[in-house]
Amino acid sequence: MGFQRWITTLPGLAMAALFVLFSSGFMTERAEAESASVRVLSLNEAQQVALEKNRDIHKAREYRNLVEGRYVEERAAALPQFVISAYGTRSTNQTQAGLLGAAMQNNFLAEVGVSQPLFTWGQIGAAIQAAKYGVATADDQLRLYRQAALRDTSSAFYDVLLAKEFHAIAVQNLAQKAEHLEEARKRFAAGVATEYDVLAAEVEVENARPEVIRTENQIRTSRERMRFILGLPGEEVDTTGELVAPLELPPMYDEALEVAWKKRPELSDLRNRLGLTTELVKVYAAGNKPRLDFKASGGWRDLDFGDTRFKGKEWLVGLFATYPIFDGFRTDGKVAQAKSEASSLKIEEAKLLDSIALQIRDTVNAVRESADIVKALSGTVTQADRLLYMAEKGFEYGVKTKLDVDDAALNSNRAKANLAKARRDYLVARVALNWAMGTLGE
């Protein structure tokens, strides 16, 4: 009887409504407080931030600067080298004192010299070409990291939207349970329900509350992951948008694979590395071959030897040939290493082609599968909501049981969650397909 008197009081009747209002008001105030310091981004804005702030992209840009410097270094070997030198010495030679006297010798020289390789057995040309391949490899690395950043950013963006959808479903489910509790208390007060019905409704409310907390934490976790991918330390980020996209048929497998073989930056990078290694074989092979250099110098010399003094201009022009006859097989060892690396790259290329073919097949199937699931579930949510409405009305008029209402609510929430996840999977699958084809962001 004490329980019945408590349940009929005004606070008892309004408890569920107050809880829902308090929860929604608390979340609204919290959202307003966070919005002042949270950076809200659309998908395009998030992708732009990723391209500007992502640390892997910054690293790739610095790598490109490095290989450009190496290219300039290798190119310098083909250009004339000018040197200005000057020196002055003062010396004496006691070993000839009996013959010439221990005269003091002063020697001063200032000159300009130039050297130019004329023939290096293709070594310089191969080194320059190898450096060009290195620059192309750096460009491929930059494309690779840009596409990876766009892929990860898009996936993280859609994960945040999905977490929000799950949270909205959990909040709606809690509100429905609270309404059922209020209805059970009204029916108990009217004498058409038992204390068991009220307690069961209260338990359902309490059981629905953890899912709200869990999904709210899922939102925070997904937002933090997106912040990490964007490279925004110390900032809070959020998303704006919906998990909606027009359903499009994916390209045929053969068409997608052909595009991937032309566009994938990994393949281009591997082929450029193979070209670089091939040029290095030429560079190393020329290590024990003859070379011819041109050298010239001209300047002014002042030589003072005791009472004798010579001064005036001097110059030198000549061709210098060198031929390392034996280097202890050092050149052969370097050539063998470079050839082995080239063979390994060819094997890696074949392996990468197989991997890309598998990725294309998987992503094409994933797009087709997720699109079919979205189509299948599009009408299910409307039907499930209608079924829930009918079950609640039937329970209100006494023609449906509480179990019917619970089953209808469960089916409605499941249908909404499945549809949201299917839409997210479709959007992510489209991004993954574009990445697998090497066309993401291009």
C-alpha positions as CSV (number, residue, x, y, z in Angstrom):
1,M,0.0,0.0,0.0
2,G,2.9,2.4,0.7
3,F,4.2,1.8,-2.7
4,Q,0.8,2.5,-4.2
5,R,0.5,5.8,-2.3
6,W,3.9,6.9,-3.4
7,I,3.3,6.0,-7.1
8,T,0.1,8.1,-7.2
9,T,1.8,11.3,-6.0
10,L,2.7,14.0,-8.5
11,P,6.5,13.6,-8.3
12,G,6.1,9.9,-8.9
13,L,4.0,10.4,-12.0
14,A,6.4,13.0,-13.4
15,M,9.7,11.2,-12.6
16,A,10.2,9.8,-16.0
17,A,9.4,13.1,-17.8
18,L,11.7,15.0,-15.4
19,F,14.5,12.6,-16.0
20,V,14.2,12.9,-19.8
21,L,14.0,16.7,-19.6
22,F,17.0,16.8,-17.2
23,S,19.0,14.5,-19.4
24,S,18.2,16.4,-22.6
25,G,18.8,19.7,-21.0
26,F,22.1,18.6,-19.5
27,M,23.3,17.3,-22.9
28,T,22.2,20.5,-24.6
29,E,24.0,22.7,-22.1
30,R,27.1,20.5,-22.4
31,A,26.9,20.7,-26.2
32,E,26.6,24.5,-26.1
33,A,29.5,24.7,-23.7
34,E,31.7,22.6,-26.0
35,S,30.6,24.3,-29.2
36,A,32.4,27.4,-28.2
37,S,35.8,25.6,-28.3
38,V,35.0,22.7,-30.7
39,R,36.0,23.0,-34.3
40,V,33.1,21.7,-36.4
41,L,34.1,20.4,-39.8
42,S,32.4,19.2,-42.9
43,L,33.9,16.3,-44.8
44,N,35.6,18.6,-47.4
45,E,36.9,20.8,-44.6
46,A,38.3,17.9,-42.7
47,Q,40.0,16.6,-45.8
48,Q,41.5,20.0,-46.4
49,V,42.8,20.2,-42.9
50,A,44.3,16.7,-43.2
51,L,46.2,17.7,-46.4
52,E,47.6,20.7,-44.6
53,K,48.3,19.3,-41.1
54,N,48.9,15.6,-41.5
55,R,52.3,14.7,-40.2
56,D,52.9,11.9,-42.7
57,I,52.4,14.4,-45.5
58,H,54.8,16.8,-43.9
59,K,57.4,14.0,-43.7
60,A,56.8,13.2,-47.4
61,R,57.4,16.8,-48.4
62,E,60.6,16.9,-46.5
63,Y,61.7,13.7,-48.1
64,R,61.1,15.3,-51.5
65,N,63.3,18.3,-50.5
66,L,66.0,15.8,-49.5
67,V,66.0,14.0,-52.9
68,E,65.9,17.2,-54.8
69,G,69.1,18.1,-53.0
70,R,70.6,14.8,-54.0
71,Y,69.6,15.5,-57.6
72,V,71.4,18.8,-57.5
73,E,74.4,17.1,-55.9
74,E,74.6,14.4,-58.6
75,R,74.1,16.9,-61.4
76,A,77.1,18.9,-60.1
77,A,79.5,16.1,-61.2
78,A,78.7,16.9,-64.9
79,L,79.4,20.6,-64.5
80,P,82.8,22.4,-64.5
81,Q,84.4,22.8,-61.1
82,F,86.2,26.2,-60.6
83,V,88.6,26.6,-57.7
84,I,90.5,29.7,-56.6
85,S,93.6,29.0,-54.5
86,A,96.5,30.9,-53.1
87,Y,99.3,30.2,-50.8
88,G,102.6,31.5,-49.5
89,T,105.5,29.5,-48.1
90,R,108.8,30.3,-46.5
91,S,111.4,27.5,-46.2
92,T,115.1,26.6,-46.0
93,N,117.0,23.4,-46.9
94,Q,120.2,22.6,-44.9
95,T,121.0,19.5,-46.9
96,Q,122.3,21.6,-49.7
97,A,124.0,24.3,-47.6
98,G,127.5,23.1,-48.8
99,L,126.6,23.5,-52.4
100,L,124.2,26.4,-52.6
101,G,124.3,27.9,-49.2
102,A,121.5,27.8,-46.6
103,A,119.4,30.3,-48.5
104,M,115.9,31.1,-47.4
105,Q,113.2,30.4,-50.0
106,N,109.9,32.4,-50.3
107,N,107.2,31.0,-52.6
108,F,103.9,32.8,-53.3
109,L,101.2,31.6,-55.7
110,A,97.6,32.7,-56.6
111,E,95.7,30.8,-59.3
112,V,92.3,29.9,-60.7
113,G,91.7,26.2,-61.7
114,V,89.0,24.4,-63.6
115,S,88.3,20.8,-64.1
116,Q,85.7,19.1,-66.3
117,P,85.0,15.4,-66.8
118,L,85.0,14.5,-70.5
119,F,84.4,10.8,-70.4
120,T,83.3,8.7,-67.4
121,W,82.0,5.5,-69.0
122,G,78.4,6.7,-68.5
123,Q,78.8,7.1,-64.7
124,I,77.8,10.7,-64.5
125,G,74.8,10.4,-66.8
126,A,73.5,7.3,-64.9
127,A,73.9,9.1,-61.6
128,I,71.9,12.1,-62.8
129,Q,69.2,9.8,-64.2
130,A,69.1,7.9,-60.9
131,A,68.6,11.2,-59.0
132,K,65.7,12.0,-61.4
133,Y,64.1,8.7,-60.5
134,G,64.6,9.6,-56.8
135,V,62.7,12.8,-57.3
136,A,59.9,10.9,-59.0
137,T,59.9,8.4,-56.1
138,A,59.5,11.3,-53.7
139,D,56.5,12.5,-55.6
140,D,55.0,9.1,-55.5
141,Q,55.5,9.0,-51.7
142,L,53.7,12.3,-51.4
143,R,50.8,11.1,-53.4
144,L,50.7,7.9,-51.3
145,Y,50.5,9.7,-48.0
146,R,48.0,12.3,-49.4
147,Q,45.6,9.5,-50.4
148,A,46.1,7.6,-47.2
149,A,45.3,10.8,-45.2
150,L,42.1,11.3,-47.3
151,R,41.1,7.7,-46.8
152,D,41.7,7.7,-43.0
153,T,40.1,11.1,-42.6
154,S,36.9,10.1,-44.5
155,S,36.7,6.8,-42.5
156,A,37.1,8.7,-39.2
157,F,34.6,11.3,-40.3
158,Y,32.0,8.7,-41.0
159,D,32.7,6.9,-37.8
160,V,31.9,10.0,-35.8
161,L,28.6,10.4,-37.7
162,L,27.8,6.7,-37.0
163,A,28.5,7.1,-33.3
164,K,26.1,10.1,-33.3
165,E,23.5,7.9,-35.0
166,F,23.9,5.2,-32.4
167,H,23.7,7.8,-29.6
168,A,20.5,9.2,-31.0
169,I,19.0,5.7,-31.2
170,A,20.0,5.1,-27.6
171,V,18.6,8.4,-26.4
172,Q,15.4,7.7,-28.2
173,N,15.2,4.2,-26.7
174,L,15.7,5.6,-23.2
175,A,12.9,8.2,-23.9
176,Q,10.6,5.4,-25.0
177,K,11.4,3.3,-21.9
178,A,10.7,6.4,-19.8
179,E,7.3,6.9,-21.5
180,H,6.5,3.2,-20.9
181,L,7.4,3.7,-17.2
182,E,5.1,6.7,-16.9
183,E,2.3,4.8,-18.7
184,A,2.8,1.8,-16.3
185,R,2.5,4.1,-13.3
186,K,-0.7,5.6,-14.7
187,R,-2.2,2.2,-15.3
188,F,-1.1,1.1,-11.8
189,A,-2.8,4.2,-10.3
190,A,-5.9,3.3,-12.3
191,G,-5.8,-0.2,-10.9
192,V,-5.3,-1.9,-14.3
193,A,-1.7,-2.8,-13.8
194,T,0.3,-4.5,-11.1
195,E,3.3,-3.5,-9.1
196,Y,5.3,-6.0,-11.2
197,D,4.6,-4.0,-14.3
198,V,5.9,-0.8,-12.8
199,L,9.0,-2.5,-11.5
200,A,9.6,-4.1,-14.8
201,A,9.4,-0.7,-16.6
202,E,11.8,0.8,-14.1
203,V,14.3,-1.9,-14.7
204,E,14.0,-1.3,-18.5
205,V,14.8,2.4,-18.0
206,E,17.8,1.6,-15.9
207,N,19.0,-1.0,-18.4
208,A,18.6,1.5,-21.3
209,R,20.8,4.1,-19.5
210,P,24.2,2.4,-20.0
211,E,23.8,2.4,-23.7
212,V,23.4,6.1,-23.7
213,I,26.6,6.5,-21.7
214,R,28.4,4.0,-23.9
215,T,27.4,5.7,-27.2
216,E,28.3,9.1,-25.8
217,N,31.8,7.9,-25.0
218,Q,32.0,6.3,-28.5
219,I,31.4,9.8,-29.9
220,R,34.2,11.2,-27.9
221,T,36.6,8.4,-28.9
222,S,35.8,8.7,-32.6
223,R,36.3,12.5,-32.4
224,E,39.6,12.0,-30.7
225,R,40.7,9.6,-33.4
226,M,39.8,12.0,-36.1
227,R,41.7,14.8,-34.3
228,F,44.8,12.6,-34.3
229,I,44.5,11.8,-38.0
230,L,44.0,15.5,-38.8
231,G,47.1,16.4,-36.8
232,L,45.4,19.0,-34.6
233,P,47.0,18.7,-31.1
234,G,45.2,20.6,-28.4
235,E,42.0,21.1,-30.4
236,E,38.6,19.6,-30.2
237,V,37.0,18.6,-33.5
238,D,33.5,17.6,-34.4
239,T,31.6,16.7,-37.6
240,T,28.6,18.0,-39.4
241,G,26.7,16.1,-42.0
242,E,24.6,13.0,-42.5
243,L,25.3,9.4,-43.5
244,V,23.5,9.8,-46.8
245,A,24.9,9.3,-50.3
246,P,23.4,8.3,-53.7
247,L,23.8,4.7,-54.4
248,E,26.0,4.1,-57.4
249,L,27.1,0.8,-59.0
250,P,30.8,0.2,-58.7
251,P,32.9,-0.1,-61.8
252,M,33.6,-3.6,-63.3
253,Y,36.5,-5.4,-61.8
254,D,38.6,-5.4,-64.9
255,E,38.0,-1.7,-65.4
256,A,38.9,-0.8,-61.8
257,L,42.0,-3.0,-62.0
258,E,43.3,-1.4,-65.2
259,V,42.9,2.1,-63.6
260,A,44.7,0.9,-60.4
261,W,47.7,-0.4,-62.4
262,K,48.0,3.1,-64.0
263,K,47.2,5.2,-60.9
264,R,48.4,3.5,-57.8
265,P,51.3,5.5,-56.3
266,E,52.8,2.3,-54.8
267,L,53.2,0.8,-58.2
268,S,54.7,4.0,-59.6
269,D,57.0,4.3,-56.6
270,L,58.2,0.7,-57.1
271,R,58.8,1.2,-60.8
272,N,60.8,4.4,-60.2
273,R,62.8,2.6,-57.5
274,L,63.5,-0.1,-60.0
275,G,64.7,2.5,-62.6
276,L,66.9,4.1,-59.9
277,T,68.5,0.7,-59.1
278,T,69.1,0.0,-62.7
279,E,70.9,3.3,-63.1
280,L,73.0,2.5,-60.0
281,V,74.2,-0.7,-61.7
282,K,75.6,1.5,-64.4
283,V,77.2,3.8,-61.9
284,Y,78.9,1.0,-60.0
285,A,79.9,-0.8,-63.2
286,A,81.9,2.2,-64.3
287,G,83.9,2.2,-61.1
288,N,86.8,0.2,-62.7
289,K,86.6,1.7,-66.2
290,P,88.8,4.4,-67.7
291,R,87.9,8.1,-67.4
292,L,89.2,11.3,-69.0
293,D,89.2,14.7,-67.4
294,F,90.2,18.1,-68.6
295,K,92.1,20.3,-66.2
296,A,93.5,23.8,-66.5
297,S,94.9,26.5,-64.2
298,G,96.4,29.9,-64.5
299,G,97.8,32.5,-62.1
300,W,100.7,34.4,-60.7
301,R,103.8,33.1,-59.0
302,D,106.5,34.9,-57.0
303,L,109.6,32.8,-56.1
304,D,112.4,34.3,-54.0
305,F,115.5,32.1,-53.6
306,G,118.3,33.9,-51.8
307,D,119.5,36.7,-54.1
308,T,117.5,35.3,-57.0
309,R,113.9,36.2,-57.6
310,F,111.4,34.9,-60.3
311,K,107.9,36.2,-60.7
312,G,105.3,36.2,-63.4
313,K,102.3,34.5,-64.9
314,E,102.0,30.7,-65.2
315,W,99.3,28.4,-66.6
316,L,98.6,24.7,-67.2
317,V,96.3,22.9,-69.6
318,G,96.0,19.2,-69.9
319,L,94.0,16.0,-70.4
320,F,94.3,13.5,-67.6
321,A,93.3,9.8,-68.1
322,T,92.9,7.4,-65.2
323,Y,92.3,3.7,-65.3
324,P,91.9,1.7,-62.0
325,I,93.4,-1.6,-63.1
326,F,92.5,-3.5,-59.9
327,D,90.3,-2.4,-57.0
328,G,90.1,-5.6,-55.0
329,F,86.8,-6.6,-56.7
330,R,85.1,-3.7,-54.9
331,T,83.2,-2.7,-58.1
332,D,82.1,-6.3,-58.8
333,G,80.6,-6.4,-55.3
334,K,78.7,-3.2,-55.6
335,V,77.3,-4.3,-59.0
336,A,76.2,-7.6,-57.6
337,Q,74.4,-5.9,-54.8
338,A,72.6,-3.5,-57.1
339,K,71.5,-6.3,-59.5
340,S,70.2,-8.3,-56.5
341,E,68.2,-5.3,-55.3
342,A,66.7,-4.8,-58.8
343,S,65.7,-8.5,-58.9
344,S,64.1,-8.1,-55.5
345,L,62.1,-5.1,-56.7
346,K,60.8,-7.0,-59.6
347,I,59.6,-9.8,-57.3
348,E,58.0,-7.1,-55.0
349,E,56.3,-5.6,-58.1
350,A,54.7,-8.9,-59.0
351,K,53.6,-9.4,-55.4
352,L,52.2,-5.9,-55.3
353,L,50.2,-6.5,-58.5
354,D,48.6,-9.5,-56.9
355,S,47.8,-7.6,-53.7
356,I,46.2,-4.7,-55.7
357,A,44.1,-7.2,-57.7
358,L,42.8,-8.6,-54.4
359,Q,42.2,-5.2,-53.0
360,I,40.2,-4.2,-56.1
361,R,38.1,-7.3,-55.9
362,D,37.4,-6.9,-52.2
363,T,36.5,-3.2,-52.4
364,V,34.3,-3.7,-55.5
365,N,32.4,-6.5,-53.7
366,A,32.2,-4.4,-50.5
367,V,30.6,-1.5,-52.4
368,R,28.1,-3.8,-54.1
369,E,27.3,-5.6,-50.8
370,S,26.8,-2.4,-48.7
371,A,24.7,-0.8,-51.4
372,D,22.4,-3.9,-51.5
373,I,22.1,-3.8,-47.7
374,V,21.2,-0.1,-47.8
375,K,18.5,-0.8,-50.4
376,A,17.2,-3.7,-48.4
377,L,17.0,-1.8,-45.2
378,S,15.7,1.5,-46.6
379,G,12.0,0.5,-46.2
380,T,12.5,-1.6,-43.1
381,V,12.9,1.4,-40.7
382,T,9.6,2.9,-41.8
383,Q,7.9,-0.5,-41.3
384,A,9.5,-1.0,-37.9
385,D,8.4,2.4,-36.7
386,R,4.9,1.7,-37.9
387,L,4.9,-1.6,-36.2
388,L,6.1,0.0,-32.9
389,Y,3.4,2.6,-33.1
390,M,0.7,-0.1,-33.7
391,A,2.1,-2.2,-30.8
392,E,2.0,0.8,-28.4
393,K,-1.5,1.7,-29.4
394,G,-2.6,-1.9,-29.1
395,F,-1.0,-2.1,-25.6
396,E,-2.8,1.1,-24.7
397,Y,-6.1,-0.3,-25.6
398,G,-5.4,-3.7,-24.1
399,V,-5.1,-5.8,-27.3
400,K,-1.3,-6.1,-27.2
401,T,1.0,-7.3,-24.5
402,K,4.1,-5.7,-23.1
403,L,6.2,-8.3,-24.8
404,D,4.8,-7.2,-28.2
405,V,5.8,-3.6,-27.5
406,D,9.3,-4.6,-26.4
407,D,9.7,-6.8,-29.5
408,A,8.6,-3.9,-31.7
409,A,10.9,-1.4,-30.0
410,L,13.8,-3.8,-30.3
411,N,13.1,-4.3,-34.0
412,S,12.8,-0.6,-34.6
413,N,16.1,0.2,-32.9
414,R,17.9,-2.7,-34.6
415,A,16.6,-1.6,-38.0
416,K,17.8,2.0,-37.5
417,A,21.2,0.9,-36.2
418,N,21.6,-1.5,-39.1
419,L,20.6,1.1,-41.7
420,A,23.0,3.6,-40.2
421,K,25.9,1.1,-40.2
422,A,25.1,0.0,-43.7
423,R,25.2,3.6,-44.9
424,R,28.5,4.2,-43.2
425,D,29.9,1.0,-44.6
426,Y,28.8,2.0,-48.1
427,L,30.4,5.4,-47.8
428,V,33.7,3.9,-46.4
429,A,33.6,1.2,-49.1
430,R,33.4,3.9,-51.8
431,V,36.4,5.7,-50.3
432,A,38.3,2.4,-50.1
433,L,37.5,1.6,-53.7
434,N,38.8,5.0,-54.9
435,W,41.9,4.5,-52.8
436,A,42.5,1.0,-54.2
437,M,42.2,2.4,-57.7
438,G,44.6,5.2,-56.9
439,T,42.1,8.0,-57.8
440,L,41.2,9.3,-54.3
441,G,41.4,13.0,-54.2
442,E,42.4,13.3,-57.9
